[in-house]
Amino acid sequence: MGLRFRPVDTSFYDLFTESAQHLVTGADLLAEMLGEGADHEDVARRMREAEHNADETTHALIRKVNTTFVTPFDREDIYALGSGLDDVMDMMDEVVDLILLYEVKVMPPELSTQVEVLQRCAELTADAMPRLQSMQSLEEYWIEVNRLENTGDRNHRRTLAKLFSGEFKTIEVLKLKDIVESLEEAIDAFEKVANIVEQIAVKES
């Protein structure tokens, strides 16, 4: 079995780490958006800025792939991971935008529970990205994100049950359901990132 040359260039790992840090910012802004008395216009503006910054990091990563002869691992995996991280940010931005556009003033407390799951996923992802360089101590990351996604699924079902309990007016149910579904998609997107990391780690081991 031949030895595989691994470049010492750390810029790919730096960009993945930077991208994951944007997700921590996005999740925190989402939590702020759900807070009582939040200035929705201001939070949405800052989320748009955060999403733009995340896009810039993704574009830098793609440029790096396209101009590097030897990459630290397979190009398709780099594209997949970069795209997956970007998708999470887009989903969280969508939730904030929906809350603003729908002018939702009162939200079920279950939404905050889902955002707490998102915040934890973001923290775990940001913590895991620097470890891609060594491919060490990553298994706990994807196992925990998978567990959190299962928790998010249960929260999702309970929230939908509450929405359709008759407690909310029909128009509010329609608005909140869109937000609830987008939160669920954001959590699913975090699990997809964790699955990609697992696939990369298996290939590289």
C-alpha positions in Angstrom: 0.0 0.0 0.0 1.5 3.3 -1.1 1.9 6.3 1.2 -0.5 9.1 0.4 1.0 12.6 0.2 -1.0 15.0 2.4 -0.3 18.8 1.8 0.8 20.8 4.8 -1.3 23.8 3.6 -3.8 24.5 6.4 -5.9 27.0 4.6 -8.6 24.5 3.7 -9.1 23.6 7.4 -9.0 27.3 8.3 -11.8 28.0 5.8 -13.9 25.1 7.1 -13.4 26.4 10.7 -14.3 29.9 9.6 -17.5 28.7 7.9 -18.6 26.8 11.0 -18.0 29.9 13.1 -20.5 31.7 10.9 -23.0 29.1 11.9 -22.5 29.8 15.6 -23.2 33.5 14.9 -26.3 32.5 12.8 -27.7 30.3 15.5 -27.1 33.0 18.2 -28.9 35.5 16.0 -31.8 33.1 15.5 -32.1 32.7 19.3 -32.1 36.5 19.6 -34.8 36.7 17.0 -37.0 34.5 19.2 -36.3 36.5 22.3 -39.1 38.7 23.9 -38.9 42.2 22.7 -36.4 41.5 19.9 -35.9 44.2 17.3 -36.8 41.9 14.3 -35.6 44.4 11.7 -32.2 44.8 13.3 -31.7 41.1 13.9 -32.7 40.3 10.3 -30.2 42.9 9.0 -27.4 41.3 11.1 -28.4 37.9 9.9 -28.2 39.0 6.3 -24.7 40.3 7.0 -23.8 37.0 8.6 -25.2 35.0 5.7 -23.2 37.2 3.3 -20.0 36.7 5.2 -20.7 32.9 5.2 -21.2 33.1 1.4 -17.8 34.9 1.1 -16.1 32.1 3.0 -17.8 29.5 0.8 -16.7 31.3 -2.3 -13.1 31.5 -1.0 -13.2 27.7 -0.3 -14.4 27.0 -3.9 -11.7 29.3 -5.3 -9.1 27.5 -3.2 -10.2 24.1 -4.5 -10.2 25.3 -8.1 -6.6 26.7 -7.8 -5.0 24.0 -5.7 -3.3 21.1 -7.5 -3.2 18.7 -4.5 -6.0 19.0 -2.0 -6.0 17.6 1.5 -8.8 15.1 0.7 -11.0 14.4 -2.3 -12.3 17.5 -4.1 -15.9 16.2 -4.2 -15.8 15.9 -0.4 -14.5 19.4 0.0 -17.3 20.7 -2.3 -19.9 18.7 -0.4 -18.7 19.8 3.0 -18.5 23.5 2.0 -21.9 23.3 0.4 -23.4 21.6 3.4 -22.1 24.2 5.8 -23.5 26.9 3.5 -26.9 25.2 3.4 -27.2 25.3 7.1 -26.6 29.1 7.2 -29.1 29.6 4.4 -31.8 27.6 6.4 -31.2 29.7 9.5 -31.4 32.9 7.5 -34.7 31.7 6.1 -36.2 31.2 9.5 -35.2 34.7 10.6 -36.6 36.1 7.3 -39.9 34.3 7.7 -40.4 35.6 11.2 -39.8 39.1 9.9 -41.9 38.8 6.8 -44.8 37.1 8.6 -44.7 39.7 11.4 -44.9 36.9 14.0 -45.1 38.5 17.4 -45.8 35.5 19.7 -44.1 32.2 19.2 -44.6 28.9 21.0 -41.8 28.2 23.5 -41.1 24.9 21.7 -39.4 27.0 18.9 -36.8 28.1 21.4 -36.2 24.5 22.3 -35.4 23.8 18.7 -33.1 26.8 18.4 -31.2 25.5 21.5 -30.7 22.3 19.5 -29.4 24.3 16.6 -27.1 26.3 18.8 -25.6 23.1 20.2 -25.2 21.6 16.7 -23.4 24.8 15.7 -21.0 24.7 18.7 -20.2 21.0 18.0 -19.6 21.7 14.3 -17.3 24.6 15.0 -15.4 22.5 17.5 -15.0 19.6 15.1 -13.8 21.5 12.0 -10.3 22.2 13.2 -9.9 18.4 13.9 -10.4 17.6 10.3 -6.7 18.2 9.8 -5.7 15.3 12.1 -8.9 13.3 11.6 -8.8 12.6 15.3 -11.6 12.6 17.9 -14.4 13.2 15.4 -16.6 10.2 16.1 -18.2 11.8 19.2 -19.1 14.8 17.1 -21.2 13.0 14.5 -22.8 10.7 17.1 -23.9 13.6 19.2 -25.2 15.6 16.2 -27.2 12.5 15.2 -28.6 12.3 18.7 -29.5 16.0 18.6 -31.2 15.5 15.3 -33.4 12.8 16.8 -34.2 15.2 19.7 -35.1 17.8 17.1 -37.4 15.3 15.3 -39.3 14.7 18.6 -39.5 18.4 19.3 -40.8 18.9 15.8 -43.6 16.5 16.2 -44.7 17.9 19.5 -44.6 21.5 18.1 -46.8 20.5 15.2 -49.2 18.8 17.6 -49.5 22.0 19.6 -50.0 24.1 16.5 -53.0 22.0 15.4 -54.4 21.7 19.0 -56.9 24.6 18.3 -54.9 27.0 20.5 -53.9 29.1 17.5 -55.8 30.9 14.8 -55.7 29.3 11.3 -53.6 32.1 9.8 -51.1 31.9 12.7 -50.9 28.1 12.3 -50.0 28.6 8.6 -47.3 31.1 9.4 -45.8 29.2 12.3 -45.8 25.9 10.4 -43.5 27.4 7.8 -41.1 28.5 10.5 -41.3 25.2 12.3 -40.5 23.3 9.1 -37.6 25.5 8.3 -36.1 25.0 11.8 -36.4 21.2 11.2 -34.6 21.5 7.9 -31.8 23.5 9.5 -31.3 20.7 12.1 -31.4 18.1 9.3 -28.8 20.1 7.4 -26.5 20.0 10.4 -26.8 16.2 10.5 -26.0 16.1 6.7 -22.7 18.0 7.5 -21.9 15.5 10.3 -22.6 12.6 7.9 -20.2 14.2 5.3 -17.5 14.5 8.0 -18.0 10.8 8.9 -17.6 9.8 5.3 -14.4 11.8 4.9 -13.0 10.4 8.1 -13.7 6.8 7.0 -12.1 7.4 3.6 -9.0 9.0 5.2 -8.5 6.5 8.0 
